[in-house]
Amino acid sequence: MSHIDDRPVSYLEEWFLDDVAPHADVAANAFGSVNVMLRGLGFQPRRAWCRVSVDVPPDHALDRLELASHELTWMVESVAADTLSGRPLFFSKAWTRQDAIRMVFELDAW
């Protein structure tokens, strides 16, 4: 959950492959970020796939974002993979309030 001036603006869910990061919820809190946690486990994470759309979030995300049932959000889905092996590490889905955050996406081959 992300906030700006105590206002909820983004709600994120992440699902890790079973053998990537045992107890990922505890480890991410200890390391302070998922990226640092994965690097500590020997991975080099990179975003391997991403899709952005506008959608009405599920009820639990609407509640966390303090939105009405019909309000649209940015929805960003992505897969992170290990740079060296190409192995998928986790899938994430985030819903972000359009009235609070402006999103700009620039894609470039690297």
Secondary structure, DSSP 8 states (H G I E B T S, - for coil): -EEETTEEEEEEEEEE-TTT-TTHHHHHHHHSSHHHHHHHTT--EEEEEEEEEEE---HHHHHHHT--TT--EEEEEEEEEETTT--EEEEEEEEEETTT----------
